[in-house]
């Protein structure tokens, strides 16, 4: 389950997993490598959708990713971040 805390850790270092590892924060095991990869994948999907590069089928398939977040607000936090990039 992807929580707001995990998304905030991701956003704290702008999605740079290497920078996150070097910061020492990764040692607290707040976000696993698998969760980080999933968040990265969702970020890519959000970018494709926001830029109009995703088919309807792709967008429908992406809807199931939202179920992996603890709340709609947590997903929207990530989505809002991507709109600023």
Residue, then its C-alpha position, 0 to 999 in steps of 0.5 A: x500500500x502506497x501511503x502519503x508518507x511514502x509519496x512525500x519521501x518520493x517527492x522530497x528527493x524529486x523521484x531520485x532514488x540514488x539521491x534518496x539512498x545517499x541521503x540516509x533516509x532510505x535506511x529507515x525503510x520508509x519506501x522499499x525499492x519495489x514501492x519506489x519502482x511502482x511510484x516511478x511507473x505511476x509517475x510515468x503513466x500520469x505524464x503520458x495521460x496529462x500530455x495526451x499521449x495515452x490511449x483510452x485503454x491505457x487510461x482505463x488500465x491505469x485506474x487499477x493503479x489507484x487502488x494501490x494508494x491508501x486514499x484518493x488524496x495520496x494519489x492526487x498528491x502525486x498527480x499534483x506534483x506531476x502537473x508542476x513538472 
